[in-house]
Amino acid sequence: MSENRIQQVLEIEKQALEIHDAALAAAQQLPVQAEKEAQAILEKARGDAEEEARKLLARAQAEEETAKILAQAEEKNRQLEALAMSNFDRAVAYILDRVIGRA
């Protein structure tokens, strides 16, 4: 084998070793990269879930407050109707008394 051929073989082996080392280094970085990406995905999912939970809670609280206000309004309406009926009964009695001449 000529000196030139030996140099070429050695150079090819050196390049192969460099490629192997680079591939090994890249392969060792894959789990680290995957872990970082997975962590970023988890953090984003957690943030999105927390935001959605806040929105749902706010909506539920607003609905609860609306229901409470509506219940209070209905109760006030019932009280006013009862008072009106009481006054109505007294007014009818007064008018009947006037009509039949007792007042």
C-alpha positions in Angstrom: 0.0 0.0 0.0 1.3 3.4 -0.8 1.9 6.1 1.6 -0.8 8.2 -0.1 -3.4 5.4 0.4 -2.5 5.0 4.1 -3.0 8.8 4.6 -6.4 8.6 2.9 -7.5 5.6 5.1 -6.3 7.4 8.2 -8.1 10.6 7.1 -11.3 8.6 6.4 -11.0 6.9 9.9 -10.4 10.4 11.5 -13.5 11.8 9.7 -15.5 8.7 10.7 -14.4 9.1 14.3 -15.4 12.8 14.3 -18.8 12.0 12.8 -19.2 9.2 15.4 -18.3 11.6 18.2 -20.6 14.3 16.9 -23.5 11.8 16.5 -22.8 10.5 20.1 -22.8 14.1 21.5 -26.0 14.9 19.6 -27.6 11.6 20.9 -26.7 12.5 24.4 -28.4 15.9 24.0 -31.7 14.3 22.8 -33.0 13.3 26.2 -32.1 16.7 27.7 -33.8 18.5 24.7 -36.8 16.2 25.0 -37.0 16.9 28.8 -36.9 20.6 28.2 -39.6 20.4 25.5 -41.8 18.2 27.6 -41.4 20.6 30.6 -42.4 23.5 28.4 -45.4 21.7 27.1 -46.4 20.8 30.7 -46.0 24.4 31.8 -48.1 25.7 29.0 -50.8 23.1 29.5 -50.8 23.9 33.3 -51.1 27.6 32.6 -53.9 27.0 30.0 -55.8 24.8 32.5 -55.4 27.3 35.3 -56.7 30.1 33.1 -59.7 28.0 32.0 -60.4 27.1 35.6 -60.3 30.9 36.5 -62.7 31.6 33.7 -65.1 28.8 34.8 -65.0 29.9 38.4 -65.7 33.5 37.5 -68.6 32.4 35.3 -70.0 30.2 38.1 -69.7 33.0 40.6 -71.4 35.4 38.2 -74.2 32.9 37.7 -74.5 32.4 41.4 -74.7 36.1 42.0 -77.3 36.5 39.3 -79.4 33.7 40.9 -79.1 35.3 44.3 -80.2 38.7 43.0 -83.1 37.1 41.1 -84.2 35.2 44.3 -84.1 38.5 46.2 -86.1 40.2 43.6 -88.7 37.4 43.5 -88.9 37.6 47.3 -89.4 41.4 47.2 -92.0 40.9 44.5 -93.9 38.4 46.7 -93.8 40.7 49.6 -95.2 43.6 47.5 -97.9 41.4 46.1 -98.9 40.3 49.6 -99.0 43.9 50.8 -101.0 44.9 47.7 -103.5 42.1 48.3 -103.8 43.2 51.9 -104.5 46.8 50.8 -106.8 45.5 48.1 -109.0 43.5 50.5 -109.2 46.6 52.8 -110.1 48.8 49.8 -112.9 46.4 48.7 -114.3 46.3 52.2 -114.2 50.1 52.4 -116.0 50.5 49.0 -118.6 47.9 50.0 -119.2 49.8 53.3 -119.6 53.0 51.3 -121.9 51.4 48.8 -124.2 50.0 51.4 -124.0 53.2 53.4 -122.2 52.1 56.6 -119.4 54.7 56.3 
